[in-house]
Amino acid sequence: MAMSLYSTALWSALLFPLLPGGVDGVPLLPGGVDSTRRCCAFEENFHLRLKELRTSFVKLKGYYEDRDEIETALLDASVLQEIGSPSGCRAINDVLRFYLDTVLPQAEERSEQLKGPIASITNIFHELKRELLHCVSVEGRASLPSGDVLNVNERTSQ
């Protein structure tokens, strides 16, 4: 696992579209009173999630940096410029899925002392993925990496 995967650029790429103001001018709130309240609560608690994420990430980062033998950069500035595009949601979803399916389970198997921070990051990433699918939409729909389309009414069950 290359250290650059855990770089500031990745965190910016993951979290930028979730900040107030939307992606490419598309508001984060898909509409409706319940959706608005849910997304407002998400925004209000976002800084707490980020703080917990940073704390847990620092512990996990040290573990991987000590074992990193690859020096190839996986992200550069051009990726950050593209993250706000319509494909940005899919890219973030793919990165979250990669972490949830590959990186975090492998890290948890390798180190007993990292189980707490890994569990914290895993929970936050699951929440971010769920909220991303709920809040970031274009005309009430969000495209998933599989090409499927998720309707607003289906999002709350994800």
KASULMO-V469672 format. One record per backbone hydrogen bond with DSSP energy under -1.0 kcal/mol. CO is the residue of the C=O (numbers start at 1). NH is the residue of the N-H. If there is no record, write none. Layout:
BEGIN
co	nh
CO	NH
CO	NH
END
This chain:
BEGIN
co	nh
2	5
3	6
4	7
7	11
8	12
9	13
10	14
11	15
12	16
15	18
16	19
19	22
23	26
26	23
32	36
33	37
34	38
35	39
36	40
37	41
38	42
39	43
40	44
41	45
45	49
46	50
47	51
48	52
49	53
50	54
51	55
52	56
53	57
54	58
55	59
56	60
57	61
58	62
59	63
60	64
61	65
62	66
76	79
77	81
78	82
79	83
82	85
85	88
87	91
88	92
89	93
90	94
91	95
92	96
93	97
94	98
95	99
96	100
97	101
98	102
98	103
99	104
102	106
103	107
104	108
105	109
106	110
107	111
112	115
114	118
115	119
116	120
117	121
118	122
119	123
120	124
121	125
122	126
123	127
124	128
125	129
126	130
127	131
128	132
129	133
130	134
131	135
132	136
138	141
140	152
141	138
142	150
144	147
148	144
150	142
151	154
151	155
154	157
155	158
END
